[in-house]
């Protein structure tokens, strides 16, 4: 889908959009066990793993049209969010406008500078109350690296306390709801567990 198609889709769908932020390198790279997989069958689990970002987007489409900045140079947009392909000197301004217009802002924690800039803008512009941050189901060492970047930002810029080490079973959290961080944890990391986490987070935000 081209940038024009994405813009047209937003015009046709009268619901406020959901802005989906992530590192490009995570597109279709992080996998998750689908809700329908037979967890007793190892071969089936390996063969049926699905992209984590696509699963999250599918859940969020119930709330509003999900839009993301497309990776520069890709020939076809992957499944999942509507992609907007923007010039290097235009993407930040468009993201800021989408942050303002969106019903929800959803962010997959990562390490890239672009994502760190987006996190900083969420807090500087006062959008943390309508944001959901997800910890993708990656190895623990990778989770800690992603968490550490966020912890460093909180420590340097915000009057919010966060543990130094990532909570053991963290799936998602609301980074600043009524001046506190709401953690959503589950020992499982399959698609159903993230569906429940998403439903809870959206319900908390919508209730206000």
C-alpha positions in Angstrom: 0.0 0.0 0.0 1.4 3.4 -1.0 1.5 6.5 1.2 -1.4 7.9 -0.7 -3.4 4.7 -0.1 -2.7 5.0 3.6 -3.8 8.6 3.8 -6.9 7.7 1.9 -7.7 4.8 4.2 -7.5 7.2 7.2 -9.9 9.5 5.5 -12.4 6.7 4.7 -12.3 5.2 8.2 -13.9 7.8 10.5 -12.4 6.4 13.7 -9.4 8.1 15.2 -6.2 6.2 14.2 -3.8 4.1 16.2 -0.2 5.1 15.7 2.2 2.1 15.6 5.8 2.8 16.4 8.7 0.3 16.2 12.2 -0.3 14.9 12.2 -1.2 11.2 14.4 -4.2 12.1 11.6 -5.7 14.1 9.2 -5.8 11.1 8.2 -9.5 10.8 11.4 -10.5 12.5 10.1 -11.2 16.1 7.8 -14.3 16.2 5.1 -15.4 18.5 3.1 -18.6 19.1 -0.4 -18.2 17.6 -3.5 -18.8 19.7 -4.5 -21.8 17.7 -1.2 -23.7 17.8 -1.0 -27.1 19.5 1.6 -26.4 22.2 2.1 -30.2 22.6 3.5 -30.4 19.1 6.9 -28.9 18.8 7.0 -29.1 15.0 3.7 -27.3 14.7 4.9 -24.5 17.1 8.0 -23.9 14.9 6.1 -24.0 11.6 3.2 -21.8 12.8 4.9 -19.0 14.6 3.6 -15.7 13.3 5.1 -12.1 13.2 4.6 -10.4 16.5 4.0 -7.0 15.0 1.3 -8.3 12.7 -0.5 -10.0 15.6 -0.5 -6.8 17.7 -1.8 -4.8 14.8 -4.6 -7.3 14.2 -5.7 -6.8 17.8 -5.5 -3.1 17.6 -7.6 -2.8 14.4 -10.7 -3.3 16.5 -9.9 0.1 18.1 -9.0 2.1 14.9 -7.1 2.1 11.7 -3.4 1.3 12.6 -0.8 3.4 10.8 3.0 3.2 10.8 5.9 4.8 8.9 7.1 2.5 6.2 10.7 1.3 5.9 12.5 3.3 3.3 13.3 1.3 0.2 11.0 -1.7 0.7 9.3 -2.7 -2.5 6.0 -3.9 -1.0 4.5 -3.1 2.4 4.4 -6.1 4.8 1.2 -7.3 6.3 -0.1 -5.4 9.3 -0.3 -1.6 9.7 -1.0 0.8 6.9 2.3 2.1 5.8 3.2 5.8 5.1 6.4 6.2 3.1 7.9 9.6 4.0 11.0 11.6 3.0 13.8 11.9 5.5 13.0 15.5 6.1 9.2 14.9 6.5 8.7 11.8 8.7 9.2 13.5 12.1 6.6 16.2 11.4 4.1 13.6 10.2 4.7 11.4 13.2 4.1 14.4 15.5 0.8 15.1 13.8 -0.2 11.5 14.0 0.7 11.5 17.7 -1.7 14.4 18.2 -4.5 12.9 16.2 -4.3 9.3 17.3 -6.6 7.6 19.8 -3.8 5.4 20.9 0.0 5.4 20.5 1.5 1.9 20.5 5.3 1.3 20.7 7.4 -1.8 20.5 10.4 -1.2 22.7 13.7 -1.2 20.7 17.1 0.4 20.4 17.2 2.6 17.4 17.7 6.4 17.6 14.5 7.1 15.7 12.5 5.1 18.3 14.3 6.9 21.1 13.3 10.2 19.6 9.7 9.0 19.3 9.7 8.0 23.0 11.0 11.4 24.0 8.2 13.2 22.0 5.5 11.1 23.6 6.6 12.4 27.0 7.5 15.9 26.0 4.1 16.5 24.3 2.0 14.8 27.0 0.8 11.7 25.2 2.0 9.1 27.6 -1.4 8.7 29.1 -2.7 7.3 25.8 0.3 5.1 25.0 1.0 1.4 25.3 4.6 0.2 25.3 5.1 -3.5 24.5 8.1 -5.7 25.3 8.5 -8.0 22.3 9.0 -11.7 23.0 12.8 -11.7 22.4 15.6 -13.4 24.5 16.0 -12.0 28.0 19.3 -10.4 27.3 17.7 -8.5 24.4 14.8 -7.5 26.6 17.1 -6.1 29.2 19.0 -4.0 26.6 15.7 -2.5 25.4 14.5 -1.9 28.9 17.8 -0.3 29.9 17.4 2.4 27.2 13.9 3.3 28.5 15.1 3.2 32.1 17.9 5.6 31.3 15.4 8.0 29.7 13.1 7.8 32.7 15.9 8.4 35.1 17.3 11.4 33.2 14.1 13.2 32.2 11.0 12.0 34.2 9.8 12.0 37.8 8.7 8.3 37.4 10.4 5.4 39.1 11.2 2.2 37.1 13.1 -0.9 38.3 16.6 -1.2 36.9 16.0 -4.7 35.7 13.1 -5.7 33.6 10.2 -7.3 35.4 10.4 -11.0 34.9 7.1 -11.5 32.9 6.5 -8.1 31.4 4.3 -8.0 28.3 3.3 -4.4 28.1 2.8 -1.2 30.2 1.2 2.2 30.2 4.1 4.5 30.8 2.3 7.4 32.6 -1.3 6.9 33.6 -2.3 9.2 36.4 1.4 9.8 37.2 2.2 6.1 37.6 3.5 3.2 35.5 1.0 0.4 35.0 2.8 -2.9 34.3 1.0 -5.8 32.6 2.7 -9.2 33.2 2.0 -12.8 32.3 4.2 -15.9 32.5 3.1 -16.8 29.0 4.3 -15.0 25.8 1.9 -16.4 23.2 -0.6 -14.6 21.1 -3.5 -15.0 23.5 -1.4 -13.6 26.4 -0.7 -10.4 24.4 -4.4 -10.2 23.3 -5.4 -10.1 27.0 -2.6 -7.5 27.7 -3.9 -5.3 24.9 -7.5 -5.6 25.9 -6.6 -4.6 29.5 -4.4 -1.7 28.5 -6.9 -0.3 26.0 -9.7 -0.6 28.6 -7.6 1.3 31.2 -6.8 4.1 28.8 -10.3 4.3 27.4 -11.8 4.5 31.0 -9.5 7.3 31.7 
